[in-house]
Amino acid sequence: MGNKKNEGFDMQEQNRARQLEVELIAITPDAQKVIEQAGRTCYMSFDKIDDDSQAGFIKRLIKIGHESPLEHAYATFRIKNCSRAMTHQLVRHRLMAVSQQSQRYVDEEEFTYVVPESMPAELADEFHKDMKTIQAMYHKWREKGLKREDARFVLPNACTSEIVVSANFREWRHIIIIRTDKGAQWEIKKAAHCILDILKKLAPACFEDIVPAVT
């Protein structure tokens, strides 16, 4: 009995320590150069290309609403320690490629989970107990012979997940603008802020005009 209590305590501490992670896996090499080449093709203005022309040209494209050249550059991110509630929102953006941790094939008997930011400290232990109860439910149905794909029906949106997402720069702009809005859900807002910070460093002309709303 003592060991089980310790296991529960360890799990609580583990989940309290988990932080959402965003990792850049890949990005189009010389992305702003690629975008300028595509955009210049529209206007046949290759003679205006020089070592310093990319940023100004891309900013002008964005200002006039001509963003289709930005579709020629892509970025791929891995997002870890996020909840299924968050990924359900993210995958609604259709113009992207998605690969996500499967609850059908991955065993979830010791699933980790995200604690909502709004959870009052005095209620946190009760939340952890509920998660332990759900773990027991999942384990029960697995022992009764249900396949993982069916036992997962009792799992909560709080379960952590891992997802890899690829999208072009135009779609990333759309996602970031929508998901850093003041009314966006806190977890996807965090992910969008992380993605924006990374893309601003690597392709500043394409993203530096995006100023997230102050929450």
C-alpha positions as CSV (number, residue, x, y, z in Angstrom):
1,M,0.0,0.0,0.0
2,G,2.8,2.4,0.9
3,N,4.5,1.8,-2.5
4,K,1.2,2.7,-4.3
5,K,1.0,5.9,-2.4
6,N,4.5,6.8,-3.3
7,E,3.8,6.0,-6.9
8,G,0.9,8.3,-6.9
9,F,2.9,11.1,-5.3
10,D,5.7,10.6,-7.8
11,M,3.3,10.8,-10.7
12,Q,1.8,14.0,-9.3
13,E,5.2,15.6,-9.1
14,Q,6.1,14.3,-12.6
15,N,3.0,15.9,-14.1
16,R,3.5,19.2,-12.2
17,A,7.0,19.4,-13.7
18,R,6.0,18.7,-17.3
19,Q,6.2,21.7,-19.6
20,L,5.0,22.1,-23.1
21,E,7.9,21.8,-25.5
22,V,8.1,23.1,-29.1
23,E,11.0,21.9,-31.3
24,L,11.9,23.0,-34.8
25,I,12.6,19.8,-36.8
26,A,13.1,21.4,-40.3
27,I,12.7,24.6,-42.2
28,T,13.1,25.5,-45.9
29,P,16.8,26.5,-46.4
30,D,17.2,30.1,-47.4
31,A,13.4,30.5,-46.9
32,Q,13.3,34.2,-47.5
33,K,15.4,33.8,-50.7
34,V,12.9,31.2,-52.0
35,I,10.0,33.5,-51.2
36,E,11.6,36.4,-53.0
37,Q,12.3,34.3,-56.1
38,A,8.7,33.2,-56.2
39,G,7.3,36.7,-55.6
40,R,9.6,38.3,-58.1
41,T,8.3,35.8,-60.7
42,C,4.9,37.3,-60.4
43,Y,6.2,40.8,-61.3
44,M,9.2,39.7,-63.4
45,S,11.4,42.0,-61.3
46,F,14.5,39.8,-60.9
47,D,16.7,42.8,-61.8
48,K,15.8,44.3,-58.4
49,I,17.2,41.4,-56.4
50,D,20.3,42.2,-54.4
51,D,21.9,41.1,-51.1
52,D,19.5,43.3,-49.1
53,S,16.3,43.1,-51.1
54,Q,14.6,40.1,-49.5
55,A,13.2,41.6,-46.3
56,G,11.8,44.8,-47.9
57,F,10.2,42.9,-50.8
58,I,8.5,40.3,-48.5
59,K,7.3,43.0,-46.2
60,R,5.7,44.8,-49.1
61,L,4.0,41.6,-50.3
62,I,2.5,41.1,-46.8
63,K,1.4,44.7,-46.6
64,I,-0.5,44.5,-49.9
65,G,-2.0,41.1,-49.0
66,H,-0.1,39.2,-51.6
67,E,0.9,36.2,-49.4
68,S,0.8,33.3,-51.8
69,P,4.6,33.5,-52.4
70,L,5.0,32.6,-48.7
71,E,3.5,29.2,-49.4
72,H,6.8,28.1,-51.0
73,A,8.6,27.9,-47.6
74,Y,7.8,25.3,-45.0
75,A,8.5,24.7,-41.3
76,T,8.1,21.5,-39.3
77,F,7.6,21.5,-35.5
78,R,7.4,18.8,-32.9
79,I,5.2,19.7,-29.9
80,K,5.5,17.6,-26.8
81,N,3.8,17.4,-23.4
82,C,0.6,19.0,-24.8
83,S,-2.9,17.8,-24.0
84,R,-5.2,16.0,-26.4
85,A,-7.5,19.0,-25.8
86,M,-4.9,21.2,-27.4
87,T,-4.1,19.0,-30.4
88,H,-7.8,18.6,-31.2
89,Q,-7.8,22.4,-31.8
90,L,-4.5,22.4,-33.7
91,V,-5.5,19.7,-36.2
92,R,-8.5,21.8,-37.3
93,H,-6.1,23.8,-39.4
94,R,-6.4,21.8,-42.5
95,L,-3.5,23.2,-44.7
96,M,-0.8,21.2,-42.9
97,A,0.6,17.7,-42.5
98,V,0.1,16.1,-39.1
99,S,1.6,13.0,-37.4
100,Q,0.4,12.4,-33.9
101,Q,1.0,9.9,-31.1
102,S,-1.6,7.2,-31.4
103,Q,-3.8,6.1,-28.5
104,R,-4.8,3.1,-30.5
105,Y,-1.3,1.6,-30.6
106,V,0.5,3.3,-27.7
107,D,-0.2,1.8,-24.2
108,E,-1.7,4.4,-21.9
109,E,-1.8,2.5,-18.6
110,E,0.6,5.0,-17.1
111,F,-0.5,8.0,-19.1
112,T,0.8,11.4,-18.1
113,Y,-1.5,14.5,-18.3
114,V,-1.7,18.3,-18.4
115,V,-3.1,20.2,-15.4
116,P,-5.2,23.2,-16.5
117,E,-3.5,26.5,-15.6
118,S,-6.8,27.6,-14.0
119,M,-6.7,24.8,-11.5
120,P,-6.9,26.2,-8.0
121,A,-4.0,25.0,-5.9
122,E,-6.4,23.7,-3.2
123,L,-8.1,21.5,-5.8
124,A,-5.0,20.1,-7.5
125,D,-4.8,16.9,-5.4
126,E,-8.4,16.1,-6.2
127,F,-7.6,16.5,-9.9
128,H,-4.7,14.1,-9.6
129,K,-6.9,11.6,-7.8
130,D,-9.4,11.8,-10.7
131,M,-6.6,11.1,-13.2
132,K,-5.5,8.1,-11.1
133,T,-9.1,6.8,-11.1
134,I,-9.2,7.1,-14.9
135,Q,-5.9,5.2,-15.1
136,A,-7.5,2.4,-13.1
137,M,-10.5,2.4,-15.4
138,Y,-8.3,2.1,-18.4
139,H,-6.3,-0.7,-16.8
140,K,-9.6,-2.5,-15.8
141,W,-10.8,-2.6,-19.4
142,R,-7.5,-3.7,-20.8
143,E,-7.5,-6.6,-18.3
144,K,-11.1,-7.5,-19.3
145,G,-9.8,-7.9,-22.9
146,L,-10.6,-4.6,-24.6
147,K,-8.0,-3.6,-27.2
148,R,-6.2,-0.4,-26.7
149,E,-8.2,1.2,-29.5
150,D,-11.4,0.5,-27.4
151,A,-10.1,1.0,-23.9
152,R,-8.9,4.5,-24.8
153,F,-12.6,5.6,-24.9
154,V,-12.4,6.2,-21.1
155,L,-9.2,8.4,-21.4
156,P,-9.5,12.2,-20.8
157,N,-8.6,15.2,-23.0
158,A,-5.9,15.9,-20.3
159,C,-3.7,13.0,-21.6
160,T,-0.4,14.3,-22.9
161,S,0.3,13.8,-26.6
162,E,3.1,14.4,-29.0
163,I,2.5,15.8,-32.5
164,V,4.6,16.8,-35.5
165,V,3.1,19.5,-37.7
166,S,4.3,20.8,-41.1
167,A,2.9,23.9,-42.8
168,N,3.9,26.6,-45.2
169,F,4.7,30.1,-43.9
170,R,1.4,31.5,-45.1
171,E,-0.5,28.9,-43.0
172,W,1.8,29.4,-40.0
173,R,1.0,33.1,-40.1
174,H,-2.7,32.3,-40.1
175,I,-2.4,29.8,-37.2
176,I,-0.2,32.1,-35.1
177,I,-2.5,35.1,-35.6
178,I,-5.6,33.1,-34.7
179,R,-4.0,31.2,-31.8
180,T,-2.3,34.1,-30.1
181,D,-5.5,36.0,-30.0
182,K,-6.7,37.2,-26.6
183,G,-9.5,34.7,-26.6
184,A,-7.4,31.7,-27.6
185,Q,-7.2,28.7,-25.2
186,W,-4.1,29.1,-22.9
187,E,-2.3,26.0,-24.0
188,I,-2.4,26.4,-27.8
189,K,-1.6,30.1,-27.2
190,K,1.7,29.0,-25.5
191,A,2.5,26.7,-28.4
192,A,1.8,29.5,-31.0
193,H,3.9,32.0,-29.1
194,C,6.8,29.5,-29.1
195,I,6.4,28.8,-32.8
196,L,6.3,32.6,-33.5
197,D,9.5,33.2,-31.5
198,I,11.3,30.6,-33.5
199,L,10.1,31.7,-36.9
200,K,10.8,35.4,-36.1
201,K,14.4,34.5,-35.6
202,L,14.8,32.4,-38.8
203,A,12.6,34.4,-41.2
204,P,12.0,37.8,-39.6
205,A,10.5,39.5,-42.6
206,C,7.8,36.9,-42.8
207,F,6.7,37.1,-39.2
208,E,7.9,40.2,-37.4
209,D,4.8,42.1,-38.2
210,I,2.7,39.7,-36.1
211,V,2.2,41.3,-32.7
212,P,0.2,38.9,-30.4
213,A,-2.6,40.4,-28.3
214,V,-1.7,41.3,-24.8
215,T,-3.6,38.9,-22.4
